[in-house]
Amino acid sequence: MADTKLKAPEEMLRDASKWWTTGIVDIEPGRIHVRGYPIEQLIGELRFPEMVWLMLRGEVPNRRQAALLEAAMVAGVDHGPHAPSIAISRMAVTCGLPVNGAMASAINVLDDVHGGAGQQCMELMARIAAVAGDHEPTLQHVEQGLESFMAENGKIIPGFGHRFHGVDPRAVRLMALVRSAQQEGIVNGRFATMGALIEQTLTQRKGTPIPMNIDGATAVIYSELGFAPELGRGLFVLSRSVGILAHAWEQKQQGGRIKGPMPPAIPYTYVGPATRDLDRDALHQAPFQDRP
C-alpha cells in the first residue's frame, strides 16, 4: 500500500526533488550547466557532434574523435524517397501533418528491420570482441562469433551486403577515414579489423563478394569510439532525422494531397477470392452461432 501518512511540506519538497535525478544538466534561473560546463562556454566552441558526445558520454571529445563521429553521422543522413522512413515523412505531409508530425511518423519506423542494422552489427562485433578477449581478432574468433550470432538471430548478417549498391560508396569512404584515424592513434583499429574479417568470411561462405555497407561502417566507427551498441541506433536516428526533415520540408513546398506509396494509375496485385454473390437466404435462415 502507498504511504498515506501526511508529511511536512519540507519533506514533501525533498521527496519531489528526488523524484528525478540527472547528471546531464543543472538548471537554475539564469544558469544552465551541461555536464558541469556553463552553456555559454559551450556555445560557439563545441560543434554539434562534440555536443552529442558530451551529452551521451559526459566528457568533451578531442577534435579528431569528433570528426570521425561527424563523418559517420553525415554519411547516414539520407538514402532517397524509396527508403521507408523518408517515404513516410513525405506521405505524412500530404496527409496534412506538420513537419514535426511527419518526422515523428518517420522516426517511429526506424526499428529492428529498417534502421536497426547498425546497432545489430555493433552487437555482433561486441560478441566477437568478447570471444577474442585481449587478443587481436582473427578469422577463428569471427567464425565463432558469427555462428553464435546466427544461432540467435538467423542467417542475415547486419552491416554487410546491400540490396541496391554493389559496393556502398559511403562505407568505402568511412573505412578509409577509420584507417587514417588508426594511423594517427585516434582509434586502435580493432573493430575495423573485425569488419574486414567478417567481410572476408562472408565472401568465402557465399562464393561472391559481400562488401560492408553503411551500417557496417558506422558500426565500426561507433564501436571504435566506444559507444554502446544501443546508442548506435540512437545516433543513426539523429543522422537520418536530417534527411527526414529535408524531405518533409521539400514535400511541403511541392504540395500534394494524400499521396500514397504509388501513383493511383499503378495497380496493386489482388490475390483474394474471385467476385462472388452473398447468399441472403442462408444468411437469414442459419442461427447466428452457426454462421460461417
NORKA-V643977 format. One record per pair of residues at least 24 apart in sequence whose C-alpha atoms are under 10 Angstrom apart, sorted by the first residue. I is the first residue (numbers start at 0). J is the second residue. If there is no record, write none. Layout:
# NORKA-V643977
i->I j->J
i->I j->J
This chain:
# NORKA-V643977
i->22 j->54
i->22 j->57
i->23 j->53
i->23 j->54
i->23 j->55
i->23 j->56
i->23 j->57
i->24 j->54
i->33 j->57
i->34 j->58
i->34 j->59
i->48 j->72
i->51 j->234
i->51 j->237
i->52 j->224
i->52 j->226
i->55 j->226
i->55 j->230
i->56 j->225
i->56 j->226
i->60 j->224
i->61 j->185
i->62 j->185
i->63 j->180
i->63 j->183
i->63 j->184
i->63 j->185
i->63 j->186
i->64 j->180
i->64 j->185
i->64 j->186
i->64 j->220
i->64 j->223
i->64 j->224
i->65 j->224
i->66 j->176
i->66 j->180
i->67 j->173
i->67 j->176
i->67 j->177
i->67 j->180
i->67 j->185
i->67 j->186
i->67 j->217
i->67 j->220
i->67 j->221
i->67 j->223
i->67 j->224
i->68 j->217
i->68 j->220
i->68 j->221
i->68 j->223
i->68 j->224
i->68 j->234
i->69 j->238
i->70 j->169
i->70 j->172
i->70 j->173
i->70 j->176
i->70 j->177
i->70 j->217
i->70 j->220
i->71 j->169
i->71 j->170
i->71 j->172
i->71 j->173
i->71 j->174
i->71 j->176
i->71 j->213
i->71 j->214
i->71 j->216
i->71 j->217
i->71 j->218
i->71 j->219
i->71 j->220
i->71 j->221
i->71 j->234
i->71 j->235
i->71 j->238
i->72 j->217
i->72 j->221
i->72 j->234
i->72 j->235
i->72 j->236
i->72 j->237
i->72 j->238
i->72 j->239
i->72 j->241
i->73 j->169
i->73 j->235
i->73 j->238
i->73 j->239
i->73 j->241
i->74 j->168
i->74 j->169
i->74 j->170
i->74 j->172
i->74 j->173
i->74 j->213
i->74 j->214
i->74 j->216
i->74 j->217
i->74 j->235
i->74 j->238
i->74 j->239
i->75 j->169
i->75 j->213
i->75 j->214
i->75 j->217
i->75 j->234
i->75 j->235
i->75 j->236
i->75 j->237
i->75 j->238
i->75 j->239
i->75 j->240
i->75 j->241
i->75 j->242
i->76 j->235
i->76 j->236
i->76 j->237
i->76 j->238
i->76 j->239
i->76 j->240
i->76 j->241
i->76 j->242
i->76 j->243
i->76 j->244
i->76 j->245
i->77 j->238
i->77 j->239
i->77 j->240
i->77 j->241
i->77 j->242
i->77 j->243
i->77 j->245
i->77 j->246
i->78 j->239
i->78 j->242
i->78 j->243
i->79 j->242
i->79 j->243
i->79 j->246
i->80 j->242
i->80 j->243
i->80 j->246
i->81 j->260
i->82 j->113
i->83 j->108
i->83 j->109
i->83 j->113
i->83 j->114
i->83 j->260
i->84 j->108
i->84 j->109
i->84 j->113
i->84 j->114
i->84 j->239
i->84 j->240
i->84 j->242
i->84 j->243
i->85 j->239
i->85 j->240
i->85 j->242
i->85 j->243
i->85 j->244
i->85 j->245
i->85 j->246
i->85 j->247
i->86 j->243
i->86 j->246
i->86 j->247
i->86 j->259
i->86 j->260
i->87 j->243
i->87 j->246
i->87 j->247
i->87 j->259
i->87 j->260
i->88 j->242
i->88 j->243
i->88 j->244
i->88 j->245
i->88 j->246
i->88 j->247
i->88 j->248
i->88 j->250
i->89 j->243
i->89 j->244
i->89 j->245
i->89 j->246
i->89 j->247
i->89 j->248
i->89 j->249
i->89 j->250
i->89 j->251
i->89 j->254
i->89 j->255
i->89 j->257
i->89 j->258
i->89 j->259
i->89 j->260
i->90 j->247
i->90 j->250
i->90 j->255
i->90 j->256
i->90 j->257
i->90 j->258
i->90 j->259
i->90 j->260
i->91 j->247
i->91 j->250
i->91 j->251
i->91 j->256
i->91 j->257
i->91 j->258
i->91 j->259
i->92 j->246
i->92 j->247
i->92 j->248
i->92 j->249
i->92 j->250
i->92 j->251
i->92 j->252
i->92 j->254
i->92 j->255
i->92 j->256
i->92 j->257
i->92 j->258
i->93 j->247
i->93 j->250
i->93 j->251
i->93 j->253
i->93 j->254
i->93 j->255
i->93 j->256
i->93 j->257
i->93 j->258
i->93 j->259
i->94 j->255
i->94 j->256
i->94 j->257
i->94 j->258
i->94 j->259
i->95 j->251
i->95 j->255
i->95 j->256
i->95 j->257
i->96 j->247
i->96 j->251
i->97 j->247
i->97 j->248
i->97 j->251
i->98 j->243
i->98 j->244
i->98 j->245
i->98 j->246
i->98 j->247
i->98 j->248
i->98 j->250
i->98 j->251
i->99 j->244
i->99 j->247
i->100 j->247
i->101 j->243
i->101 j->244
i->101 j->246
i->101 j->247
i->101 j->248
i->102 j->240
i->102 j->241
i->102 j->242
i->102 j->243
i->102 j->244
i->102 j->245
i->102 j->246
i->102 j->247
i->103 j->240
i->103 j->243
i->103 j->244
i->104 j->243
i->105 j->239
i->105 j->240
i->105 j->243
i->105 j->244
i->105 j->247
i->106 j->236
i->106 j->237
i->106 j->239
i->106 j->240
i->106 j->243
i->107 j->236
i->109 j->232
i->109 j->233
i->109 j->235
i->109 j->236
i->109 j->239
i->110 j->232
i->110 j->236
i->111 j->232
i->112 j->157
i->114 j->214
i->114 j->232
i->114 j->233
i->114 j->235
i->114 j->236
i->114 j->239
i->115 j->157
i->115 j->158
i->115 j->214
i->115 j->229
i->115 j->231
i->115 j->232
i->115 j->233
i->115 j->235
i->115 j->236
i->116 j->156
i->116 j->157
i->116 j->158
i->116 j->159
i->116 j->213
i->116 j->214
i->116 j->215
i->116 j->218
i->116 j->231
i->116 j->232
i->116 j->235
i->117 j->157
i->117 j->158
i->117 j->212
i->117 j->213
i->117 j->214
i->117 j->215
i->117 j->216
i->117 j->217
i->117 j->218
i->117 j->219
i->117 j->221
i->117 j->228
i->117 j->229
i->117 j->230
i->117 j->231
i->117 j->232
i->117 j->233
i->117 j->234
i->117 j->235
i->118 j->157
i->118 j->158
i->118 j->214
i->118 j->215
i->118 j->217
i->118 j->218
i->118 j->221
i->118 j->222
i->118 j->227
i->118 j->228
i->118 j->229
i->118 j->230
i->118 j->231
i->118 j->232
i->118 j->233
i->118 j->234
i->118 j->235
i->119 j->148
i->119 j->152
i->119 j->156
i->119 j->157
i->119 j->158
i->119 j->214
i->119 j->215
i->119 j->218
i->119 j->228
i->119 j->229
i->119 j->231
i->119 j->232
i->120 j->156
i->120 j->157
i->120 j->158
i->120 j->159
i->120 j->194
i->120 j->214
i->120 j->215
i->120 j->216
i->120 j->217
i->120 j->218
i->120 j->219
i->120 j->222
i->120 j->228
i->120 j->231
i->121 j->157
i->121 j->158
i->121 j->190
i->121 j->214
i->121 j->215
i->121 j->216
i->121 j->217
i->121 j->218
i->121 j->219
i->121 j->220
i->121 j->221
i->121 j->222
i->121 j->226
i->121 j->227
i->121 j->228
i->121 j->229
i->121 j->230
i->121 j->231
i->121 j->232
i->122 j->148
i->122 j->157
i->122 j->218
i->122 j->222
i->122 j->227
i->122 j->228
i->122 j->229
i->122 j->231
i->123 j->147
i->123 j->148
i->123 j->149
i->123 j->156
i->123 j->157
i->123 j->158
i->123 j->193
i->123 j->197
i->123 j->218
i->123 j->228
i->124 j->148
i->124 j->189
i->124 j->190
i->124 j->191
i->124 j->193
i->124 j->194
i->124 j->197
i->124 j->215
i->124 j->218
i->124 j->219
i->124 j->222
i->124 j->228
i->125 j->190
i->125 j->193
i->125 j->222
i->125 j->227
i->125 j->228
i->127 j->190
i->127 j->193
i->127 j->197
i->128 j->189
i->128 j->190
i->128 j->193
i->134 j->189
i->135 j->188
i->135 j->189
i->135 j->190
i->135 j->192
i->135 j->193
i->136 j->189
i->136 j->190
i->136 j->192
i->136 j->193
i->136 j->194
i->136 j->196
i->137 j->192
i->137 j->193
i->137 j->196
i->137 j->197
i->138 j->193
i->138 j->195
i->138 j->196
i->138 j->197
i->138 j->199
i->138 j->200
i->139 j->196
i->139 j->200
i->140 j->193
i->140 j->196
i->140 j->197
i->141 j->193
i->141 j->194
i->141 j->196
i->141 j->197
i->141 j->198
i->141 j->199
i->141 j->200
i->142 j->196
i->142 j->197
i->142 j->200
i->142 j->201
i->144 j->197
i->145 j->197
i->145 j->200
i->145 j->201
i->156 j->197
i->156 j->201
i->156 j->215
i->157 j->211
i->157 j->212
i->157 j->214
i->157 j->215
i->157 j->218
i->158 j->194
i->158 j->197
i->158 j->198
i->158 j->209
i->158 j->210
i->158 j->211
i->158 j->212
i->158 j->213
i->158 j->214
i->158 j->215
i->158 j->216
i->158 j->217
i->158 j->218
i->158 j->219
i->159 j->194
i->159 j->197
i->159 j->198
i->159 j->201
i->159 j->202
i->159 j->208
i->159 j->209
i->159 j->210
i->159 j->211
i->159 j->212
i->159 j->213
i->159 j->214
i->159 j->215
i->159 j->216
i->160 j->198
i->160 j->201
i->160 j->202
i->160 j->208
i->160 j->209
i->160 j->210
i->160 j->211
i->160 j->212
i->160 j->213
i->160 j->214
i->160 j->215
i->161 j->209
i->161 j->210
i->161 j->211
i->161 j->212
i->161 j->213
i->161 j->214
i->164 j->210
i->164 j->212
i->165 j->208
i->165 j->209
i->165 j->210
i->165 j->211
i->165 j->212
i->166 j->208
i->166 j->209
i->166 j->210
i->166 j->211
i->166 j->212
i->166 j->213
i->167 j->210
i->167 j->211
i->167 j->212
i->167 j->213
i->167 j->216
i->168 j->211
i->168 j->212
i->168 j->213
i->169 j->211
i->169 j->212
i->169 j->213
i->169 j->214
i->169 j->216
i->169 j->217
i->170 j->210
i->170 j->211
i->170 j->212
i->170 j->213
i->170 j->214
i->170 j->215
i->170 j->216
i->170 j->217
i->171 j->210
i->171 j->211
i->171 j->212
i->171 j->213
i->171 j->216
i->172 j->213
i->172 j->216
i->173 j->213
i->173 j->215
i->173 j->216
i->173 j->217
i->173 j->219
i->173 j->220
i->174 j->211
i->174 j->213
i->174 j->215
i->174 j->216
i->174 j->217
i->174 j->219
i->174 j->220
i->175 j->216
i->176 j->220
i->177 j->216
i->177 j->217
i->177 j->219
i->177 j->220
i->177 j->223
i->181 j->223
i->185 j->223
i->185 j->224
i->186 j->220
i->186 j->222
i->186 j->223
i->186 j->224
i->186 j->225
i->187 j->223
i->187 j->224
i->188 j->219
i->188 j->220
i->188 j->222
i->188 j->223
i->189 j->219
i->189 j->222
i->189 j->223
i->190 j->216
i->190 j->218
i->190 j->219
i->190 j->220
i->190 j->221
i->190 j->222
i->190 j->223
i->190 j->224
i->191 j->215
i->191 j->216
i->191 j->218
i->191 j->219
i->191 j->220
i->191 j->222
i->191 j->223
i->192 j->219
i->193 j->219
i->194 j->218
i->194 j->219
i->195 j->219
